[in-house]
Amino acid sequence: VFAGKIKKEKNENPLIELERTPDILYELGKEKGDKILVGFAAETEKLVVNALKKLKEKRLDLIVANDISVKEAGFGSDNNRARLINSKGTARELSLMPKIDMAEKILDEILKIK
């Protein structure tokens, strides 16, 4: 943490160091027991590959994978489309719909798990 003003230097760009935060979902997966754990994967490429990797590494029961490069869905939109993938690898495609409707579909899928 820097308390003062950063002075501009000619031909020099300031460098900001980032610190890695703990992977909360991974930690929850290690100790989940009989709880149902759901994760989300916002991806711009290799949607299914990256979502399956996250599903396995974090010991999830379900992952909601969405392609955030799609303009009419995701961030900044009231609509979304996604692919739900369970721990058995079974996928279900959710077409473009209002986010509130998608939330209901996700809850329906969670109820099927146990």
PEQUISUL-V385463 format. One record per residue. N is the residue number from 1. RES is the residue in one letter. D_FIRST is the distance of its C-alpha to the first C-alpha in whole Angstrom. Layout:
BEGIN
n=N res=RES d_first=D_FIRST
n=N res=RES d_first=D_FIRST
END
This chain:
BEGIN
n=1 res=V d_first=0
n=2 res=F d_first=4
n=3 res=A d_first=6
n=4 res=G d_first=9
n=5 res=K d_first=11
n=6 res=I d_first=12
n=7 res=K d_first=15
n=8 res=K d_first=18
n=9 res=E d_first=20
n=10 res=K d_first=23
n=11 res=N d_first=23
n=12 res=E d_first=20
n=13 res=N d_first=18
n=14 res=P d_first=14
n=15 res=L d_first=13
n=16 res=I d_first=11
n=17 res=E d_first=11
n=18 res=L d_first=11
n=19 res=E d_first=12
n=20 res=R d_first=15
n=21 res=T d_first=16
n=22 res=P d_first=19
n=23 res=D d_first=23
n=24 res=I d_first=24
n=25 res=L d_first=27
n=26 res=Y d_first=28
n=27 res=E d_first=27
n=28 res=L d_first=30
n=29 res=G d_first=32
n=30 res=K d_first=32
n=31 res=E d_first=33
n=32 res=K d_first=35
n=33 res=G d_first=39
n=34 res=D d_first=41
n=35 res=K d_first=38
n=36 res=I d_first=38
n=37 res=L d_first=35
n=38 res=V d_first=35
n=39 res=G d_first=32
n=40 res=F d_first=31
n=41 res=A d_first=31
n=42 res=A d_first=30
n=43 res=E d_first=31
n=44 res=T d_first=32
n=45 res=E d_first=35
n=46 res=K d_first=37
n=47 res=L d_first=36
n=48 res=V d_first=39
n=49 res=V d_first=38
n=50 res=N d_first=34
n=51 res=A d_first=35
n=52 res=L d_first=37
n=53 res=K d_first=35
n=54 res=K d_first=32
n=55 res=L d_first=35
n=56 res=K d_first=36
n=57 res=E d_first=33
n=58 res=K d_first=32
n=59 res=R d_first=35
n=60 res=L d_first=36
n=61 res=D d_first=39
n=62 res=L d_first=38
n=63 res=I d_first=36
n=64 res=V d_first=36
n=65 res=A d_first=35
n=66 res=N d_first=35
n=67 res=D d_first=35
n=68 res=I d_first=32
n=69 res=S d_first=34
n=70 res=V d_first=37
n=71 res=K d_first=37
n=72 res=E d_first=39
n=73 res=A d_first=37
n=74 res=G d_first=33
n=75 res=F d_first=30
n=76 res=G d_first=31
n=77 res=S d_first=35
n=78 res=D d_first=37
n=79 res=N d_first=39
n=80 res=N d_first=38
n=81 res=R d_first=40
n=82 res=A d_first=39
n=83 res=R d_first=40
n=84 res=L d_first=41
n=85 res=I d_first=41
n=86 res=N d_first=42
n=87 res=S d_first=42
n=88 res=K d_first=45
n=89 res=G d_first=44
n=90 res=T d_first=46
n=91 res=A d_first=45
n=92 res=R d_first=45
n=93 res=E d_first=45
n=94 res=L d_first=44
n=95 res=S d_first=45
n=96 res=L d_first=43
n=97 res=M d_first=43
n=98 res=P d_first=41
n=99 res=K d_first=38
n=100 res=I d_first=40
n=101 res=D d_first=43
n=102 res=M d_first=41
n=103 res=A d_first=39
n=104 res=E d_first=42
n=105 res=K d_first=43
n=106 res=I d_first=40
n=107 res=L d_first=41
n=108 res=D d_first=45
n=109 res=E d_first=44
n=110 res=I d_first=42
n=111 res=L d_first=45
n=112 res=K d_first=47
n=113 res=I d_first=45
n=114 res=K d_first=46
END
